[in-house]
Amino acid sequence: MAAVTGFFHGGITVMEMERSLIFYRDGLGLEQAFDRILDAPYLPEVLGLSFDHIRAVYLHIPGGGFVELLQYVGIERLPAASRPCDPGAGHLCLYVDDVAAMHERLVGLGFAARSDHVVDITAGPNQGARSCYMSDPDGYPVELFQQRPAD
């Protein structure tokens, strides 16, 4: 039987790459791996879309994998903002070592959080952890998760 063998990347389509880089690279501190124009002839076919090219920026996630930011050029683009409860919605969850400091930095850069403050997890298997949901420039939710202290 076929099996999943690992994680490569999660892609997020963005409206304006430079603003998104302020959130992901400067705010979250993810290291930029590369910034490329993707214009190979197979792309419109595999995606089922007609466009000029895609600007792709890959950012390393510590521990493995990448966040892939994609800016499509030469095609109408519509916002896909949704609430976490809406079918088809997604989010990215990143481990952080100090969720309060990360929340403060991102809010200071002008980005919104879904809650007014970092929330303490008070029940369940993650009791003792802390979390918040931030919105990237296009409204995509990014959960910041600080694990509970080791016992």
Beta strands, then each sheet from edge to edge (+ up, - down):
strand 1: 9-13
strand 2: 32-38
strand 3: 53-60
strand 4: 66-73
strand 5: 92-95
strand 6: 119-120
strand 7: 130-135
strand 8: 141-146
sheet 1: 1+ 4+ 3- 2+
sheet 2: 5+ 8+ 7- 6+
end
